[in-house]
């Protein structure tokens, strides 16, 4: 009897543990779920790379979608369009039937979420999903958008999407991962007679799309382990609203990072790691190191510890002098873990403009 009770107790504990794990994972952005908010961490619109976006509405009713382009200098363009029931659409960074094209030549991000027809409020609509394709003569690199689910009970009117992962107040969306994980091939490692040069694209989960916006500033901290579990620390990078850069190259070749706020690039190469595979953990940190960086016409927000989403990419060529020349031949979304509940995206609400009174 005691043994049976112990077995039943163990089974109950396992069920509770699994339920707890499911609950913990249930309120974090995912690349496999549908959602009301979609974030594509990397858009490239250059002479070599065009980005295509495939977005679908998996519902038997219509919905309107608001999107913002944002380049690495936090310059923005927005557009608003209707998705009919069960409708898939496609547009590109260079040819957008629903609004303006992306800046050229540039890299950045695309953020889209469900709204009402008048573009005045956010709408809980967990039926959106999407993929992006970085298309070039070298390859087509496809990745899933990060989907954030909204509280299905409703969202309150406001000019902020709160990425908190809680359902205690409205509006609420899934939170961002606390840190990102990826296995990567170190720079100059050779597999199947191919040489790999690793890079990342990262979107911090505090961003401001308003006309009177604040600059996003945070610090990325990198921890690296090689095949023998030797840990390398000390690599870091100040970033703004978006970051795209090689993991092994000086910041002069990375978007938005041509300032001396960088250390540790050598830790991503085979000359230091000594193995053909390594593991990286990326997390953000609030630090005085980035307080006065970068010089920008935008007022800077206090550097914050924020959630992150992002991609790991590879190039099979040495970089051009500017990151605009980077052409990925492969890549994937990074694995997220933990959650941070302080994420938010601010924007200017749409809708009709008040007319002036009689004069």
WOQUIFEN-V268606 format. One record per backbone hydrogen bond with DSSP energy under -1.0 kcal/mol. CO is the residue of the C=O (numbers start at 0). NH is the residue of the N-H. If there is no record, write none. Layout:
{{CO:NH} {CO:NH}}
This chain:
{{0:4} {1:5} {2:6} {3:7} {4:8} {5:9} {6:10} {7:11} {8:12} {9:13} {10:14} {11:15} {12:16} {13:17} {14:18} {15:19} {16:20} {17:21} {18:22} {19:23} {20:24} {21:25} {24:27} {26:174} {29:146} {34:127} {35:113} {36:147} {37:111} {38:145} {39:109} {42:107} {44:105} {48:45} {49:134} {50:92} {51:132} {52:90} {53:130} {54:88} {55:128} {56:58} {58:85} {62:82} {63:114} {64:80} {65:112} {66:78} {67:110} {68:76} {69:108} {70:73} {74:70} {76:68} {78:66} {80:64} {82:62} {83:86} {86:56} {88:54} {90:52} {92:101} {94:91} {105:44} {106:71} {107:42} {108:69} {109:39} {110:67} {111:37} {112:65} {113:122} {114:63} {115:118} {118:349} {120:115} {124:126} {126:57} {127:34} {128:55} {129:144} {130:53} {131:142} {132:51} {132:134} {133:140} {134:49} {138:135} {140:133} {142:131} {145:38} {146:29} {147:35} {147:36} {148:173} {150:153} {158:346} {160:344} {161:163} {161:172} {162:342} {171:150} {172:164} {174:28} {175:339} {176:307} {178:336} {179:281} {180:334} {181:279} {183:277} {185:188} {186:269} {188:195} {190:193} {193:190} {195:187} {196:314} {197:246} {198:312} {199:244} {200:310} {201:242} {202:308} {204:343} {206:345} {210:212} {214:300} {216:303} {217:238} {218:284} {219:236} {220:282} {222:280} {223:231} {224:278} {225:228} {229:225} {231:223} {234:221} {235:262} {236:219} {238:217} {242:201} {243:254} {244:199} {249:252} {250:253} {253:256} {258:260} {260:237} {262:235} {263:266} {264:267} {265:268} {267:186} {268:271} {268:272} {269:273} {277:183} {278:224} {279:181} {280:222} {281:179} {282:220} {284:218} {287:290} {289:292} {298:214} {306:204} {308:202} {309:333} {310:200} {311:331} {312:198} {313:328} {313:329} {314:196} {321:324} {322:325} {329:313} {331:311} {334:180} {336:177} {336:178} {342:162} {343:206} {344:160} {345:208}}
